[in-house]
Amino acid sequence: MNLNAKERANLAKQKAKLELGNINYSGIGLTRRNGRYAVKVLMPKEPFEDDQLPSEIDGVPIVFQTVGTIRKQAGKPLAKRAAAASSKIRRPRVSVSRSKLVTKD
């Protein structure tokens, strides 16, 4: 089976989730490094020196970034923020006649 670079990176990401199961990480995703896909692992704190962290999986580089603890933001729930933002968007009024579509600003 011939896989493209992104498909190989996604498979490496799934393998990384399994291999890093005993290590505390905040998130895992894909990124680009030097024009190639890489698996990016977000860490809440610097790993210990004796942690066995892979540098690559199946030829796909693994990048670790310390980001601190990820917490929910205080304030309005996301759905309410999105609704408030969308209510401020100006939408053009549109009317339809038999001959053509007319847009009124």
N, C-alpha and C positions, 0 to 999 in steps of 0.2 A: 504494500500500500504506500503510495507516494503522497506525503503530507507537505503542505506549504509551511512557511516559517511560523505563521500565526497559529496554525493548528498544532504544530509541534510545541510551541510555547504554552498553549492551553493544556496540552497533555502533561507537560513538565510542571505546570501550576498545580494540577490535580495530584501529581506525585509528591510535590512539595508539601501539600496539605497533609498527606499521609506521613511523610518522613518527619515533618516538624510538629507532629501531634503532641509530643511531650514538652515542647518549648512554648512559652507564653508569647504569642504574637497578637497584634491588634487587627491586622488585615493582610490580605494577600491579593495581588493583582498582576497585571502586565504593564511593562514600560518599554521604552526604546533606549538602548545604549549603543552608541557608535554605529547607528544604522541597523542594529539587530534587535529583535525582541528579547526581553529578559523578564524573569519573574521578580517582582518587587515585594518584599516582605516588610511590613511596618511593625516595628518593635516598640513596646512601651518603655523599655529601658535598655541600656547597653547590655549586650549578652556577656556572660562570663567567658573568660579565656578558655576554660576547659569545655565549653559547649561545642559539640561537634556540628558545626554549621556547614552545609555543602556550598561549594563555590559554583557548581553547575549540576544540572540534572539532564541527562540525555543530550548533552551538548548545548543546552540553553543556560546562559548565565543566571545566577541568583544574586540579587542585590538586596542588602539589608539596610534599612533606614530607621534610625531611632526617632520616634515622633512624640513620645510621652504618652500619657494616658488619654484616651479618646473618651469624651463625655458628651452627653446630650446637652445642647444649649438651653439656657433658660429663656422663657418668653413664650410667645404664641406657638401652638403646635404647627407643624409644617403645613398641614392642610389649610389652616386659617390664614397663614402667611401667603400661601399660593393664591388663595381666593381673593385676598386683599390686593395683591399685586395685579391679578388679572382684571379686577374691577376698574383699575386705573388705566387700562389700555383703551385707547380711542379706536373704535371700530367705525369704518365708513358705512353710511346708510346706503342700502342697495334697493333699487326698485326694478321690476321686470316689466317691460312692455312687450307687445307681440313682435315688434320689429327688432329690438336690440336691448341689451343689458345697459342700464344707466346707473352710474355711480354718482352720488351726491356727497360732497364734503361738508 
